[in-house]
Amino acid sequence: MSGYSNQGQGGFGRRDRDHDRDRGDRDDKTAFLNRKSTKKRVCRFCADPKFPLDYKEPKILIPFITDRGKIIPRRVTGNCAMHQRRMQTAVKRARVLALISFTSSHPPQH
């Protein structure tokens, strides 16, 4: 017998993989109601095409950065993929030119 069999050994067999899906104590309706219902966020750059997305405007880029200097992901901000990429490069360019600080502990000196 080869060592690749996971049946009865607590591995990744079908029984373990499908355990959550095959629970009999929950029906689909209660599982659906327990999910968080969130409103679909609209990309603010797509909604207003004249809204500038440029590295020279740090006041527009600051809401997309956490207090520790991380770029907020698109699932949180609601940006579309194209504008998230453009916003990401704009933030990186503004950091290099010292318009935005890399971290909150080192604010830019003007």
C-alpha positions as CSV (number, residue, x, y, z in Angstrom):
1,M,0.0,0.0,0.0
2,S,1.4,3.4,-0.9
3,G,1.8,6.3,1.5
4,Y,-0.5,8.6,-0.5
5,S,-3.8,7.3,0.9
6,N,-5.4,9.7,3.3
7,Q,-8.5,7.7,4.2
8,G,-8.8,7.2,8.0
9,Q,-5.6,9.1,8.8
10,G,-7.1,12.6,9.3
11,G,-5.5,13.9,6.1
12,F,-7.1,15.7,3.3
13,G,-9.5,13.0,2.2
14,R,-13.0,13.7,0.8
15,R,-14.6,13.2,4.2
16,D,-12.5,16.0,5.8
17,R,-12.7,18.3,2.8
18,D,-16.5,18.2,2.5
19,H,-17.2,18.2,6.3
20,D,-18.3,21.9,6.4
21,R,-20.5,21.5,3.3
22,D,-22.3,18.4,4.5
23,R,-23.5,19.6,7.9
24,G,-27.0,18.5,8.6
25,D,-27.7,20.9,11.5
26,R,-27.7,24.0,9.3
27,D,-29.8,24.7,6.3
28,D,-28.8,27.1,3.5
29,K,-31.2,29.8,4.6
30,T,-29.7,30.5,8.0
31,A,-26.2,30.3,6.5
32,F,-27.1,32.9,4.0
33,L,-28.7,35.2,6.6
34,N,-25.6,35.1,8.9
35,R,-23.4,36.6,6.2
36,K,-22.5,40.2,6.4
37,S,-24.4,42.2,3.8
38,T,-22.3,44.9,2.4
39,K,-23.2,47.4,-0.2
40,K,-21.2,47.2,-3.4
41,R,-18.8,50.1,-3.4
42,V,-18.4,52.2,-6.5
43,C,-15.1,53.4,-7.8
44,R,-14.9,57.1,-7.1
45,F,-12.6,57.6,-10.1
46,C,-15.0,55.9,-12.5
47,A,-18.0,57.8,-11.0
48,D,-16.4,61.1,-11.6
49,P,-13.9,61.0,-14.6
50,K,-12.7,64.6,-13.9
51,F,-11.6,63.5,-10.4
52,P,-7.8,63.8,-10.6
53,L,-5.6,60.8,-9.9
54,D,-2.1,62.1,-9.9
55,Y,1.0,61.8,-7.7
56,K,1.2,65.6,-7.5
57,E,-2.1,65.7,-5.4
58,P,-1.2,64.1,-2.1
59,K,-4.4,65.2,-0.5
60,I,-6.3,62.9,-2.8
61,L,-3.9,59.9,-2.2
62,I,-3.9,60.1,1.6
63,P,-7.3,58.5,2.2
64,F,-6.0,55.4,0.4
65,I,-3.1,54.9,2.8
66,T,-3.3,53.6,6.4
67,D,-1.7,55.4,9.3
68,R,1.2,53.0,9.1
69,G,1.8,53.8,5.4
70,K,0.2,50.8,3.8
71,I,-1.9,51.1,0.7
72,I,-5.5,50.1,1.4
73,P,-6.6,47.1,-0.8
74,R,-9.2,47.6,-3.5
75,R,-11.8,45.4,-1.8
76,V,-11.9,47.9,1.0
77,T,-11.7,51.1,-1.0
78,G,-14.0,50.0,-3.8
79,N,-11.7,51.0,-6.6
80,C,-11.8,49.2,-9.9
81,A,-8.7,47.3,-10.9
82,M,-7.5,49.9,-13.4
83,H,-7.8,52.8,-11.0
84,Q,-6.3,50.8,-8.1
85,R,-3.2,50.2,-10.2
86,R,-3.0,53.8,-11.1
87,M,-3.5,54.9,-7.5
88,Q,-0.8,52.5,-6.4
89,T,1.8,53.9,-8.8
90,A,0.8,57.4,-7.9
91,V,1.3,56.7,-4.2
92,K,4.7,55.1,-4.9
93,R,5.8,58.1,-7.0
94,A,4.6,60.5,-4.3
95,R,6.6,58.6,-1.7
96,V,9.8,58.7,-3.7
97,L,9.4,62.5,-4.2
98,A,8.7,62.9,-0.5
99,L,5.2,64.3,-1.0
100,I,3.8,61.4,1.2
101,S,5.7,59.9,4.0
102,F,6.5,56.1,3.9
103,T,5.4,55.8,7.6
104,S,3.5,57.9,10.1
105,S,6.5,58.2,12.4
106,H,8.5,60.1,9.7
107,P,6.3,62.9,8.3
108,P,7.6,64.8,5.4
109,Q,9.6,67.9,6.2
110,H,8.5,70.9,4.1
